[in-house]
Amino acid sequence: MQDNMPCPFPARVVGELVEVKGFDSNGPTPILFAICRRNRKKYLAEVTTFAWEGSPPKGVEWIDAYKAWAGME
């Protein structure tokens, strides 16, 4: 994902505007997280929770493919 979606880009997570700085899939589950920044704090958010502010970022089809793979679409 990191190679196909240029970071940073804006997204909304639970209604809050964040800056997506990168991605993280390291962990015991196959969940893909985004490394987000808001108000100088870093958070992890599941990429499936994103909403777009205006047009989606370049490479959004990779998130759509992930959702399809995970059975979410």
N, CA, C, O and CB atoms as a CASP TS submission, in Angstrom:
PFRMAT TS
TARGET T0000
AUTHOR 0000-0000-0000
METHOD Language model
MODEL 1
PARENT N/A
ATOM      1  N   MET     1       0.832  -1.182   0.000  1.00  0.00           N
ATOM      2  CA  MET     1       0.000   0.000   0.000  1.00  0.00           C
ATOM      3  C   MET     1       0.880   1.250   0.000  1.00  0.00           C
ATOM      4  O   MET     1       0.614   2.207  -0.727  1.00  0.00           O
ATOM      5  CB  MET     1      -0.949  -0.004   1.212  1.00  0.00           C
ATOM      6  N   GLN     2       1.905   1.231   0.804  1.00  0.00           N
ATOM      7  CA  GLN     2       2.796   2.389   0.938  1.00  0.00           C
ATOM      8  C   GLN     2       3.385   2.804  -0.410  1.00  0.00           C
ATOM      9  O   GLN     2       3.567   3.995  -0.664  1.00  0.00           O
ATOM     10  CB  GLN     2       3.926   2.075   1.925  1.00  0.00           C
ATOM     11  N   ASP     3       3.682   1.841  -1.269  1.00  0.00           N
ATOM     12  CA  ASP     3       4.281   2.147  -2.571  1.00  0.00           C
ATOM     13  C   ASP     3       3.270   2.674  -3.577  1.00  0.00           C
ATOM     14  O   ASP     3       3.660   3.264  -4.585  1.00  0.00           O
ATOM     15  CB  ASP     3       4.948   0.920  -3.130  1.00  0.00           C
ATOM     16  N   ASN     4       1.986   2.476  -3.328  1.00  0.00           N
ATOM     17  CA  ASN     4       0.961   2.819  -4.307  1.00  0.00           C
ATOM     18  C   ASN     4       0.074   3.994  -3.925  1.00  0.00           C
ATOM     19  O   ASN     4      -0.724   4.462  -4.738  1.00  0.00           O
ATOM     20  CB  ASN     4       0.113   1.644  -4.546  1.00  0.00           C
ATOM     21  N   MET     5       0.206   4.469  -2.708  1.00  0.00           N
ATOM     22  CA  MET     5      -0.569   5.638  -2.264  1.00  0.00           C
ATOM     23  C   MET     5       0.401   6.662  -1.691  1.00  0.00           C
ATOM     24  O   MET     5       0.885   6.498  -0.571  1.00  0.00           O
ATOM     25  CB  MET     5      -1.660   5.240  -1.199  1.00  0.00           C
ATOM     26  N   PRO     6       0.686   7.709  -2.444  1.00  0.00           N
ATOM     27  CA  PRO     6       1.629   8.717  -1.958  1.00  0.00           C
ATOM     28  C   PRO     6       1.121   9.397  -0.679  1.00  0.00           C
ATOM     29  O   PRO     6       0.013   9.931  -0.640  1.00  0.00           O
ATOM     30  CB  PRO     6       1.880   9.767  -3.044  1.00  0.00           C
ATOM     31  N   CYS     7       1.936   9.363   0.334  1.00  0.00           N
ATOM     32  CA  CYS     7       1.597   9.989   1.612  1.00  0.00           C
ATOM     33  C   CYS     7       2.429  11.262   1.768  1.00  0.00           C
ATOM     34  O   CYS     7       3.531  11.335   1.224  1.00  0.00           O
ATOM     35  CB  CYS     7       1.847   9.005   2.809  1.00  0.00           C
ATOM     36  N   PRO     8       1.948  12.234   2.471  1.00  0.00           N
ATOM     37  CA  PRO     8       0.696  12.269   3.222  1.00  0.00           C
ATOM     38  C   PRO     8      -0.483  12.647   2.343  1.00  0.00           C
ATOM     39  O   PRO     8      -0.326  13.227   1.268  1.00  0.00           O
ATOM     40  CB  PRO     8       0.806  13.242   4.375  1.00  0.00           C
ATOM     41  N   PHE     9      -1.678  12.299   2.835  1.00  0.00           N
ATOM     42  CA  PHE     9      -2.922  12.725   2.196  1.00  0.00           C
ATOM     43  C   PHE     9      -3.986  12.877   3.282  1.00  0.00           C
ATOM     44  O   PHE     9      -3.902  12.229   4.325  1.00  0.00           O
ATOM     45  CB  PHE     9      -3.380  11.700   1.093  1.00  0.00           C
ATOM     46  N   PRO    10      -4.995  13.737   3.042  1.00  0.00           N
ATOM     47  CA  PRO    10      -6.035  13.940   4.054  1.00  0.00           C
ATOM     48  C   PRO    10      -7.120  12.874   3.969  1.00  0.00           C
ATOM     49  O   PRO    10      -7.422  12.352   2.896  1.00  0.00           O
ATOM     50  CB  PRO    10      -6.658  15.323   3.899  1.00  0.00           C
ATOM     51  N   ALA    11      -7.690  12.568   5.113  1.00  0.00           N
ATOM     52  CA  ALA    11      -8.832  11.651   5.195  1.00  0.00           C
ATOM     53  C   ALA    11      -9.624  12.008   6.438  1.00  0.00           C
ATOM     54  O   ALA    11      -9.142  12.722   7.318  1.00  0.00           O
ATOM     55  CB  ALA    11      -8.370  10.148   5.231  1.00  0.00           C
ATOM     56  N   ARG    12     -10.824  11.510   6.494  1.00  0.00           N
ATOM     57  CA  ARG    12     -11.633  11.663   7.704  1.00  0.00           C
ATOM     58  C   ARG    12     -11.759  10.292   8.358  1.00  0.00           C
ATOM     59  O   ARG    12     -12.029   9.290   7.696  1.00  0.00           O
ATOM     60  CB  ARG    12     -13.050  12.271   7.381  1.00  0.00           C
ATOM     61  N   VAL    13     -11.560  10.274   9.663  1.00  0.00           N
ATOM     62  CA  VAL    13     -11.726   9.069  10.468  1.00  0.00           C
ATOM     63  C   VAL    13     -12.678   9.443  11.589  1.00  0.00           C
ATOM     64  O   VAL    13     -12.396  10.359  12.362  1.00  0.00           O
ATOM     65  CB  VAL    13     -10.344   8.519  11.024  1.00  0.00           C
ATOM     66  N   VAL    14     -13.789   8.753  11.685  1.00  0.00           N
ATOM     67  CA  VAL    14     -14.886   9.059  12.617  1.00  0.00           C
ATOM     68  C   VAL    14     -15.188  10.559  12.639  1.00  0.00           C
ATOM     69  O   VAL    14     -15.361  11.156  13.701  1.00  0.00           O
ATOM     70  CB  VAL    14     -14.535   8.571  14.039  1.00  0.00           C
ATOM     71  N   GLY    15     -15.248  11.150  11.455  1.00  0.00           N
ATOM     72  CA  GLY    15     -15.618  12.547  11.314  1.00  0.00           C
ATOM     73  C   GLY    15     -14.511  13.553  11.521  1.00  0.00           C
ATOM     74  O   GLY    15     -14.716  14.742  11.275  1.00  0.00           O
ATOM     75  N   GLU    16     -13.348  13.123  11.963  1.00  0.00           N
ATOM     76  CA  GLU    16     -12.233  14.028  12.227  1.00  0.00           C
ATOM     77  C   GLU    16     -11.251  14.023  11.062  1.00  0.00           C
ATOM     78  O   GLU    16     -10.895  12.964  10.546  1.00  0.00           O
ATOM     79  CB  GLU    16     -11.516  13.637  13.527  1.00  0.00           C
ATOM     80  N   LEU    17     -10.819  15.205  10.654  1.00  0.00           N
ATOM     81  CA  LEU    17      -9.841  15.318   9.581  1.00  0.00           C
ATOM     82  C   LEU    17      -8.462  14.956  10.117  1.00  0.00           C
ATOM     83  O   LEU    17      -8.011  15.511  11.119  1.00  0.00           O
ATOM     84  CB  LEU    17      -9.840  16.744   8.979  1.00  0.00           C
ATOM     85  N   VAL    18      -7.794  14.021   9.442  1.00  0.00           N
ATOM     86  CA  VAL    18      -6.447  13.584   9.817  1.00  0.00           C
ATOM     87  C   VAL    18      -5.545  13.641   8.590  1.00  0.00           C
ATOM     88  O   VAL    18      -6.017  13.742   7.458  1.00  0.00           O
ATOM     89  CB  VAL    18      -6.470  12.144  10.418  1.00  0.00           C
ATOM     90  N   GLU    19      -4.254  13.575   8.832  1.00  0.00           N
ATOM     91  CA  GLU    19      -3.276  13.459   7.758  1.00  0.00           C
ATOM     92  C   GLU    19      -2.707  12.049   7.819  1.00  0.00           C
ATOM     93  O   GLU    19      -2.125  11.653   8.829  1.00  0.00           O
ATOM     94  CB  GLU    19      -2.143  14.545   7.880  1.00  0.00           C
ATOM     95  N   VAL    20      -2.873  11.298   6.747  1.00  0.00           N
ATOM     96  CA  VAL    20      -2.351   9.929   6.693  1.00  0.00           C
ATOM     97  C   VAL    20      -0.886  10.004   6.309  1.00  0.00           C
ATOM     98  O   VAL    20      -0.536  10.500   5.238  1.00  0.00           O
ATOM     99  CB  VAL    20      -3.155   9.041   5.681  1.00  0.00           C
ATOM    100  N   LYS    21      -0.028   9.500   7.200  1.00  0.00           N
ATOM    101  CA  LYS    21       1.416   9.579   7.016  1.00  0.00           C
ATOM    102  C   LYS    21       2.022   8.296   6.457  1.00  0.00           C
ATOM    103  O   LYS    21       3.123   8.322   5.906  1.00  0.00           O
ATOM    104  CB  LYS    21       2.072   9.912   8.319  1.00  0.00           C
ATOM    105  N   GLY    22       1.317   7.177   6.595  1.00  0.00           N
ATOM    106  CA  GLY    22       1.847   5.898   6.132  1.00  0.00           C
ATOM    107  C   GLY    22       0.916   4.772   6.542  1.00  0.00           C
ATOM    108  O   GLY    22      -0.208   5.006   6.984  1.00  0.00           O
ATOM    109  N   PHE    23       1.401   3.544   6.389  1.00  0.00           N
ATOM    110  CA  PHE    23       0.589   2.363   6.663  1.00  0.00           C
ATOM    111  C   PHE    23       1.365   1.381   7.516  1.00  0.00           C
ATOM    112  O   PHE    23       2.596   1.373   7.516  1.00  0.00           O
ATOM    113  CB  PHE    23       0.139   1.695   5.357  1.00  0.00           C
ATOM    114  N   ASP    24       0.626   0.546   8.250  1.00  0.00           N
ATOM    115  CA  ASP    24       1.236  -0.450   9.126  1.00  0.00           C
ATOM    116  C   ASP    24       0.369  -1.700   9.119  1.00  0.00           C
ATOM    117  O   ASP    24      -0.817  -1.636   9.442  1.00  0.00           O
ATOM    118  CB  ASP    24       1.410   0.100  10.575  1.00  0.00           C
ATOM    119  N   SER    25       0.943  -2.818   8.760  1.00  0.00           N
ATOM    120  CA  SER    25       0.203  -4.080   8.789  1.00  0.00           C
ATOM    121  C   SER    25       0.869  -5.088   9.711  1.00  0.00           C
ATOM    122  O   SER    25       0.516  -6.267   9.698  1.00  0.00           O
ATOM    123  CB  SER    25       0.084  -4.661   7.384  1.00  0.00           C
ATOM    124  N   ASN    26       1.817  -4.643  10.501  1.00  0.00           N
ATOM    125  CA  ASN    26       2.504  -5.549  11.424  1.00  0.00           C
ATOM    126  C   ASN    26       1.620  -5.822  12.621  1.00  0.00           C
ATOM    127  O   ASN    26       1.181  -4.899  13.307  1.00  0.00           O
ATOM    128  CB  ASN    26       3.857  -4.961  11.878  1.00  0.00           C
ATOM    129  N   GLY    27       1.366  -7.060  12.861  1.00  0.00           N
ATOM    130  CA  GLY    27       0.536  -7.429  13.994  1.00  0.00           C
ATOM    131  C   GLY    27       0.009  -8.832  13.827  1.00  0.00           C
ATOM    132  O   GLY    27       0.250  -9.474  12.805  1.00  0.00           O
ATOM    133  N   PRO    28      -0.712  -9.315  14.829  1.00  0.00           N
ATOM    134  CA  PRO    28      -1.203 -10.693  14.799  1.00  0.00           C
ATOM    135  C   PRO    28      -2.411 -10.898  13.891  1.00  0.00           C
ATOM    136  O   PRO    28      -2.808 -12.039  13.652  1.00  0.00           O
ATOM    137  CB  PRO    28      -1.554 -11.126  16.185  1.00  0.00           C
ATOM    138  N   THR    29      -3.008  -9.815  13.377  1.00  0.00           N
ATOM    139  CA  THR    29      -4.180  -9.945  12.514  1.00  0.00           C
ATOM    140  C   THR    29      -3.872  -9.336  11.147  1.00  0.00           C
ATOM    141  O   THR    29      -2.936  -8.547  11.016  1.00  0.00           O
ATOM    142  CB  THR    29      -5.421  -9.259  13.156  1.00  0.00           C
ATOM    143  N   PRO    30      -4.650  -9.697  10.134  1.00  0.00           N
ATOM    144  CA  PRO    30      -4.401  -9.151   8.791  1.00  0.00           C
ATOM    145  C   PRO    30      -5.045  -7.783   8.566  1.00  0.00           C
ATOM    146  O   PRO    30      -5.376  -7.433   7.434  1.00  0.00           O
ATOM    147  CB  PRO    30      -4.910 -10.118   7.746  1.00  0.00           C
ATOM    148  N   ILE    31      -5.222  -7.012   9.634  1.00  0.00           N
ATOM    149  CA  ILE    31      -5.851  -5.694   9.524  1.00  0.00           C
ATOM    150  C   ILE    31      -4.805  -4.674   9.083  1.00  0.00           C
ATOM    151  O   ILE    31      -3.690  -4.642   9.604  1.00  0.00           O
ATOM    152  CB  ILE    31      -6.499  -5.269  10.878  1.00  0.00           C
ATOM    153  N   LEU    32      -5.183  -3.850   8.121  1.00  0.00           N
ATOM    154  CA  LEU    32      -4.294  -2.809   7.629  1.00  0.00           C
ATOM    155  C   LEU    32      -4.625  -1.495   8.325  1.00  0.00           C
ATOM    156  O   LEU    32      -5.757  -1.016   8.263  1.00  0.00           O
ATOM    157  CB  LEU    32      -4.408  -2.662   6.090  1.00  0.00           C
ATOM    158  N   PHE    33      -3.646  -0.930   8.974  1.00  0.00           N
ATOM    159  CA  PHE    33      -3.808   0.333   9.678  1.00  0.00           C
ATOM    160  C   PHE    33      -3.099   1.447   8.932  1.00  0.00           C
ATOM    161  O   PHE    33      -2.134   1.218   8.203  1.00  0.00           O
ATOM    162  CB  PHE    33      -3.276   0.229  11.108  1.00  0.00           C
ATOM    163  N   ALA    34      -3.601   2.660   9.130  1.00  0.00           N
ATOM    164  CA  ALA    34      -2.943   3.852   8.630  1.00  0.00           C
ATOM    165  C   ALA    34      -2.357   4.589   9.829  1.00  0.00           C
ATOM    166  O   ALA    34      -2.964   4.640  10.898  1.00  0.00           O
ATOM    167  CB  ALA    34      -3.934   4.762   7.823  1.00  0.00           C
ATOM    168  N   ILE    35      -1.187   5.148   9.639  1.00  0.00           N
ATOM    169  CA  ILE    35      -0.571   5.989  10.651  1.00  0.00           C
ATOM    170  C   ILE    35      -1.058   7.404  10.368  1.00  0.00           C
ATOM    171  O   ILE    35      -0.732   7.984   9.332  1.00  0.00           O
ATOM    172  CB  ILE    35       1.016   5.887  10.631  1.00  0.00           C
ATOM    173  N   CYS    36      -1.834   7.954  11.287  1.00  0.00           N
ATOM    174  CA  CYS    36      -2.475   9.250  11.085  1.00  0.00           C
ATOM    175  C   CYS    36      -1.936  10.260  12.089  1.00  0.00           C
ATOM    176  O   CYS    36      -1.482   9.913  13.180  1.00  0.00           O
ATOM    177  CB  CYS    36      -4.006   9.129  11.212  1.00  0.00           C
ATOM    178  N   ARG    37      -2.003  11.510  11.684  1.00  0.00           N
ATOM    179  CA  ARG    37      -1.608  12.596  12.578  1.00  0.00           C
ATOM    180  C   ARG    37      -2.760  13.597  12.644  1.00  0.00           C
ATOM    181  O   ARG    37      -3.360  13.959  11.632  1.00  0.00           O
ATOM    182  CB  ARG    37      -0.283  13.286  12.090  1.00  0.00           C
ATOM    183  N   ARG    38      -3.042  14.026  13.862  1.00  0.00           N
ATOM    184  CA  ARG    38      -4.044  15.068  14.102  1.00  0.00           C
ATOM    185  C   ARG    38      -3.615  15.839  15.332  1.00  0.00           C
ATOM    186  O   ARG    38      -3.355  15.255  16.384  1.00  0.00           O
ATOM    187  CB  ARG    38      -5.485  14.464  14.285  1.00  0.00           C
ATOM    188  N   ASN    39      -3.543  17.141  15.198  1.00  0.00           N
ATOM    189  CA  ASN    39      -3.127  17.999  16.324  1.00  0.00           C
ATOM    190  C   ASN    39      -1.805  17.542  16.939  1.00  0.00           C
ATOM    191  O   ASN    39      -1.671  17.472  18.160  1.00  0.00           O
ATOM    192  CB  ASN    39      -4.212  18.016  17.403  1.00  0.00           C
ATOM    193  N   ARG    40      -0.848  17.238  16.093  1.00  0.00           N
ATOM    194  CA  ARG    40       0.512  16.836  16.494  1.00  0.00           C
ATOM    195  C   ARG    40       0.569  15.517  17.267  1.00  0.00           C
ATOM    196  O   ARG    40       1.581  15.225  17.904  1.00  0.00           O
ATOM    197  CB  ARG    40       1.128  17.920  17.335  1.00  0.00           C
ATOM    198  N   LYS    41      -0.486  14.725  17.223  1.00  0.00           N
ATOM    199  CA  LYS    41      -0.493  13.406  17.858  1.00  0.00           C
ATOM    200  C   LYS    41      -0.661  12.351  16.778  1.00  0.00           C
ATOM    201  O   LYS    41      -1.352  12.570  15.783  1.00  0.00           O
ATOM    202  CB  LYS    41      -1.628  13.295  18.928  1.00  0.00           C
ATOM    203  N   LYS    42      -0.023  11.201  16.983  1.00  0.00           N
ATOM    204  CA  LYS    42      -0.130  10.091  16.030  1.00  0.00           C
ATOM    205  C   LYS    42      -1.140   9.076  16.531  1.00  0.00           C
ATOM    206  O   LYS    42      -1.247   8.808  17.728  1.00  0.00           O
ATOM    207  CB  LYS    42       1.244   9.416  15.807  1.00  0.00           C
ATOM    208  N   TYR    43      -1.888   8.511  15.569  1.00  0.00           N
ATOM    209  CA  TYR    43      -2.899   7.499  15.857  1.00  0.00           C
ATOM    210  C   TYR    43      -2.822   6.415  14.790  1.00  0.00           C
ATOM    211  O   TYR    43      -2.333   6.651  13.685  1.00  0.00           O
ATOM    212  CB  TYR    43      -4.325   8.126  15.912  1.00  0.00           C
ATOM    213  N   LEU    44      -3.304   5.237  15.126  1.00  0.00           N
ATOM    214  CA  LEU    44      -3.517   4.187  14.137  1.00  0.00           C
ATOM    215  C   LEU    44      -5.009   4.086  13.885  1.00  0.00           C
ATOM    216  O   LEU    44      -5.804   4.091  14.825  1.00  0.00           O
ATOM    217  CB  LEU    44      -2.929   2.817  14.612  1.00  0.00           C
ATOM    218  N   ALA    45      -5.391   3.996  12.621  1.00  0.00           N
ATOM    219  CA  ALA    45      -6.796   3.849  12.251  1.00  0.00           C
ATOM    220  C   ALA    45      -6.895   2.798  11.159  1.00  0.00           C
ATOM    221  O   ALA    45      -6.045   2.738  10.271  1.00  0.00           O
ATOM    222  CB  ALA    45      -7.407   5.207  11.781  1.00  0.00           C
ATOM    223  N   GLU    46      -7.928   1.973  11.220  1.00  0.00           N
ATOM    224  CA  GLU    46      -8.136   0.986  10.156  1.00  0.00           C
ATOM    225  C   GLU    46      -8.459   1.730   8.861  1.00  0.00           C
ATOM    226  O   GLU    46      -9.266   2.659   8.861  1.00  0.00           O
ATOM    227  CB  GLU    46      -9.285  -0.019  10.528  1.00  0.00           C
ATOM    228  N   VAL    47      -7.835   1.326   7.771  1.00  0.00           N
ATOM    229  CA  VAL    47      -8.067   2.023   6.503  1.00  0.00           C
ATOM    230  C   VAL    47      -9.504   1.878   6.024  1.00  0.00           C
ATOM    231  O   VAL    47      -9.951   2.660   5.185  1.00  0.00           O
ATOM    232  CB  VAL    47      -7.120   1.501   5.437  1.00  0.00           C
ATOM    233  N   THR    48     -10.226   0.911   6.531  1.00  0.00           N
ATOM    234  CA  THR    48     -11.620   0.724   6.120  1.00  0.00           C
ATOM    235  C   THR    48     -12.534   1.787   6.707  1.00  0.00           C
ATOM    236  O   THR    48     -13.691   1.886   6.298  1.00  0.00           O
ATOM    237  CB  THR    48     -12.109  -0.653   6.533  1.00  0.00           C
ATOM    238  N   THR    49     -12.053   2.582   7.651  1.00  0.00           N
ATOM    239  CA  THR    49     -12.875   3.610   8.287  1.00  0.00           C
ATOM    240  C   THR    49     -12.749   4.967   7.611  1.00  0.00           C
ATOM    241  O   THR    49     -13.397   5.921   8.041  1.00  0.00           O
ATOM    242  CB  THR    49     -12.503   3.736   9.739  1.00  0.00           C
ATOM    243  N   PHE    50     -11.942   5.082   6.576  1.00  0.00           N
ATOM    244  CA  PHE    50     -11.709   6.374   5.934  1.00  0.00           C
ATOM    245  C   PHE    50     -12.934   6.895   5.198  1.00  0.00           C
ATOM    246  O   PHE    50     -13.697   6.136   4.600  1.00  0.00           O
ATOM    247  CB  PHE    50     -10.556   6.268   4.975  1.00  0.00           C
ATOM    248  N   ALA    51     -13.095   8.191   5.259  1.00  0.00           N
ATOM    249  CA  ALA    51     -14.011   8.940   4.401  1.00  0.00           C
ATOM    250  C   ALA    51     -13.146  10.032   3.771  1.00  0.00           C
ATOM    251  O   ALA    51     -12.148  10.454   4.356  1.00  0.00           O
ATOM    252  CB  ALA    51     -15.271   9.543   5.214  1.00  0.00           C
ATOM    253  N   TRP    52     -13.529  10.480   2.589  1.00  0.00           N
ATOM    254  CA  TRP    52     -12.674  11.417   1.861  1.00  0.00           C
ATOM    255  C   TRP    52     -13.197  12.832   1.937  1.00  0.00           C
ATOM    256  O   TRP    52     -14.402  13.074   1.862  1.00  0.00           O
ATOM    257  CB  TRP    52     -12.546  11.000   0.415  1.00  0.00           C
ATOM    258  N   GLU    53     -12.289  13.750   2.085  1.00  0.00           N
ATOM    259  CA  GLU    53     -12.567  15.184   2.050  1.00  0.00           C
ATOM    260  C   GLU    53     -12.368  15.606   0.604  1.00  0.00           C
ATOM    261  O   GLU    53     -11.235  15.824   0.173  1.00  0.00           O
ATOM    262  CB  GLU    53     -11.633  16.009   3.047  1.00  0.00           C
ATOM    263  N   GLY    54     -13.444  15.724  -0.145  1.00  0.00           N
ATOM    264  CA  GLY    54     -13.315  16.022  -1.568  1.00  0.00           C
ATOM    265  C   GLY    54     -12.986  14.750  -2.337  1.00  0.00           C
ATOM    266  O   GLY    54     -13.504  13.676  -2.032  1.00  0.00           O
ATOM    267  N   SER    55     -12.130  14.882  -3.328  1.00  0.00           N
ATOM    268  CA  SER    55     -11.745  13.733  -4.152  1.00  0.00           C
ATOM    269  C   SER    55     -10.848  12.782  -3.378  1.00  0.00           C
ATOM    270  O   SER    55     -10.008  13.228  -2.597  1.00  0.00           O
ATOM    271  CB  SER    55     -11.036  14.200  -5.425  1.00  0.00           C
ATOM    272  N   PRO    56     -11.011  11.471  -3.581  1.00  0.00           N
ATOM    273  CA  PRO    56     -10.122  10.512  -2.921  1.00  0.00           C
ATOM    274  C   PRO    56      -8.687  10.670  -3.421  1.00  0.00           C
ATOM    275  O   PRO    56      -8.474  11.167  -4.527  1.00  0.00           O
ATOM    276  CB  PRO    56     -10.611   9.070  -3.158  1.00  0.00           C
ATOM    277  N   PRO    57      -7.708  10.258  -2.630  1.00  0.00           N
ATOM    278  CA  PRO    57      -6.312  10.401  -3.035  1.00  0.00           C
ATOM    279  C   PRO    57      -5.935   9.424  -4.147  1.00  0.00           C
ATOM    280  O   PRO    57      -6.632   8.441  -4.401  1.00  0.00           O
ATOM    281  CB  PRO    57      -5.400  10.195  -1.837  1.00  0.00           C
ATOM    282  N   LYS    58      -4.829   9.716  -4.792  1.00  0.00           N
ATOM    283  CA  LYS    58      -4.287   8.824  -5.812  1.00  0.00           C
ATOM    284  C   LYS    58      -4.008   7.466  -5.167  1.00  0.00           C
ATOM    285  O   LYS    58      -3.432   7.393  -4.082  1.00  0.00           O
ATOM    286  CB  LYS    58      -2.988   9.420  -6.455  1.00  0.00           C
ATOM    287  N   GLY    59      -4.415   6.409  -5.833  1.00  0.00           N
ATOM    288  CA  GLY    59      -4.167   5.058  -5.338  1.00  0.00           C
ATOM    289  C   GLY    59      -5.277   4.494  -4.472  1.00  0.00           C
ATOM    290  O   GLY    59      -5.127   3.414  -3.901  1.00  0.00           O
ATOM    291  N   VAL    60      -6.402   5.216  -4.362  1.00  0.00           N
ATOM    292  CA  VAL    60      -7.493   4.756  -3.502  1.00  0.00           C
ATOM    293  C   VAL    60      -8.003   3.372  -3.911  1.00  0.00           C
ATOM    294  O   VAL    60      -8.599   2.663  -3.100  1.00  0.00           O
ATOM    295  CB  VAL    60      -8.642   5.758  -3.536  1.00  0.00           C
ATOM    296  N   GLU    61      -7.768   2.993  -5.158  1.00  0.00           N
ATOM    297  CA  GLU    61      -8.206   1.657  -5.596  1.00  0.00           C
ATOM    298  C   GLU    61      -7.529   0.540  -4.791  1.00  0.00           C
ATOM    299  O   GLU    61      -8.053  -0.572  -4.718  1.00  0.00           O
ATOM    300  CB  GLU    61      -7.909   1.468  -7.091  1.00  0.00           C
ATOM    301  N   TRP    62      -6.376   0.827  -4.190  1.00  0.00           N
ATOM    302  CA  TRP    62      -5.710  -0.174  -3.357  1.00  0.00           C
ATOM    303  C   TRP    62      -6.471  -0.389  -2.051  1.00  0.00           C
ATOM    304  O   TRP    62      -6.529  -1.512  -1.550  1.00  0.00           O
ATOM    305  CB  TRP    62      -4.263   0.251  -3.063  1.00  0.00           C
ATOM    306  N   ILE    63      -7.047   0.660  -1.502  1.00  0.00           N
ATOM    307  CA  ILE    63      -7.889   0.505  -0.312  1.00  0.00           C
ATOM    308  C   ILE    63      -9.168  -0.233  -0.683  1.00  0.00           C
ATOM    309  O   ILE    63      -9.634  -1.085   0.073  1.00  0.00           O
ATOM    310  CB  ILE    63      -8.221   1.885   0.319  1.00  0.00           C
ATOM    311  N   ASP    64      -9.741   0.088  -1.847  1.00  0.00           N
ATOM    312  CA  ASP    64     -10.935  -0.619  -2.311  1.00  0.00           C
ATOM    313  C   ASP    64     -10.643  -2.110  -2.500  1.00  0.00           C
ATOM    314  O   ASP    64     -11.468  -2.955  -2.152  1.00  0.00           O
ATOM    315  CB  ASP    64     -11.446  -0.004  -3.632  1.00  0.00           C
ATOM    316  N   ALA    65      -9.476  -2.430  -3.049  1.00  0.00           N
ATOM    317  CA  ALA    65      -9.087  -3.835  -3.239  1.00  0.00           C
ATOM    318  C   ALA    65      -8.904  -4.530  -1.889  1.00  0.00           C
ATOM    319  O   ALA    65      -9.294  -5.686  -1.727  1.00  0.00           O
ATOM    320  CB  ALA    65      -7.781  -3.931  -4.070  1.00  0.00           C
ATOM    321  N   TYR    66      -8.316  -3.830  -0.928  1.00  0.00           N
ATOM    322  CA  TYR    66      -8.158  -4.390   0.410  1.00  0.00           C
ATOM    323  C   TYR    66      -9.522  -4.694   1.038  1.00  0.00           C
ATOM    324  O   TYR    66      -9.713  -5.751   1.637  1.00  0.00           O
ATOM    325  CB  TYR    66      -7.364  -3.423   1.303  1.00  0.00           C
ATOM    326  N   LYS    67     -10.464  -3.761   0.896  1.00  0.00           N
ATOM    327  CA  LYS    67     -11.810  -3.972   1.428  1.00  0.00           C
ATOM    328  C   LYS    67     -12.464  -5.197   0.783  1.00  0.00           C
ATOM    329  O   LYS    67     -13.099  -5.998   1.470  1.00  0.00           O
ATOM    330  CB  LYS    67     -12.680  -2.721   1.199  1.00  0.00           C
ATOM    331  N   ALA    68     -12.309  -5.338  -0.529  1.00  0.00           N
ATOM    332  CA  ALA    68     -12.866  -6.503  -1.230  1.00  0.00           C
ATOM    333  C   ALA    68     -12.218  -7.787  -0.732  1.00  0.00           C
ATOM    334  O   ALA    68     -12.909  -8.778  -0.498  1.00  0.00           O
ATOM    335  CB  ALA    68     -12.671  -6.366  -2.754  1.00  0.00           C
ATOM    336  N   TRP    69     -10.893  -7.780  -0.568  1.00  0.00           N
ATOM    337  CA  TRP    69     -10.163  -8.948  -0.086  1.00  0.00           C
ATOM    338  C   TRP    69     -10.625  -9.322   1.323  1.00  0.00           C
ATOM    339  O   TRP    69     -10.744 -10.502   1.652  1.00  0.00           O
ATOM    340  CB  TRP    69      -8.646  -8.680  -0.100  1.00  0.00           C
ATOM    341  N   ALA    70     -10.885  -8.301   2.155  1.00  0.00           N
ATOM    342  CA  ALA    70     -11.292  -8.543   3.540  1.00  0.00           C
ATOM    343  C   ALA    70     -12.784  -8.858   3.655  1.00  0.00           C
ATOM    344  O   ALA    70     -13.287  -9.089   4.755  1.00  0.00           O
ATOM    345  CB  ALA    70     -10.955  -7.334   4.402  1.00  0.00           C
ATOM    346  N   GLY    71     -13.502  -8.868   2.505  1.00  0.00           N
ATOM    347  CA  GLY    71     -14.928  -9.170   2.511  1.00  0.00           C
ATOM    348  C   GLY    71     -15.789  -8.024   2.995  1.00  0.00           C
ATOM    349  O   GLY    71     -16.871  -8.248   3.537  1.00  0.00           O
ATOM    350  N   MET    72     -15.328  -6.808   2.811  1.00  0.00           N
ATOM    351  CA  MET    72     -16.057  -5.639   3.296  1.00  0.00           C
ATOM    352  C   MET    72     -16.800  -4.895   2.192  1.00  0.00           C
ATOM    353  O   MET    72     -17.434  -3.873   2.458  1.00  0.00           O
ATOM    354  CB  MET    72     -15.107  -4.698   3.979  1.00  0.00           C
ATOM    355  N   GLU    73     -16.733  -5.382   0.974  1.00  0.00           N
ATOM    356  CA  GLU    73     -17.464  -4.755  -0.133  1.00  0.00           C
ATOM    357  C   GLU    73     -18.159  -5.800  -0.950  1.00  0.00           C
ATOM    358  O   GLU    73     -18.829  -5.474  -1.930  1.00  0.00           O
ATOM    359  CB  GLU    73     -16.530  -3.933  -1.020  1.00  0.00           C
TER
END
